[in-house]
Amino acid sequence: MKKISFSPACLTPVLLAIAALTSACSSGPTTTSLLDQSRSDYRMAQANPTVTKYAPMELNQAGLAMEQANVAANRNDSLDKIDQLAYVARQKVALAQEVARKNMSDADAATAGRERDLVQLEQRTLEANKAKAAQSWPKPVPINHRLLHK
């Protein structure tokens, strides 16, 4: 059987590569599935024009909460701490989405109310114009039927 020997010069680059990979993995930010889901929800809310238009303050609050969760992940805080902050961020994103739906609904109702008022005004104007036109026609002269039968 042949004996395999490795020279120290051959092992040094391999050991350095392994050390670099393990140190890179251990120094990266910690993440959890809840944090990843919160990030995804936040990106979707940011991309939603309804949310950006009708709930900008709430979206900003969600962004601040998301930032806190990301900072905790970058510091490699405990998974419980990261999940707690990610949960808060996710709830704030959900709040922003709900506020946006409510505010959009309110705006739609106000628009519908203004449109209804315009239709009613047009209807009343039409009725007034008809009544005015009816008054301007000459009144019929009553016919004396007795004179006709003589």
Secondary structure by P-SEA (a helix, b strand, c coil): cbbbbbccccaaaaaaaaaaaaaaaaacccccaaaaaaaaaaaaaaaccccccccaaaaaaaaaaaaaaaaaaaacccaaaaaaaaaaaaaaaaaaaaaaaaaaaaaaaaaaaaaaaaaaaaaaaaaaaaaaaaaacccccccccccccc
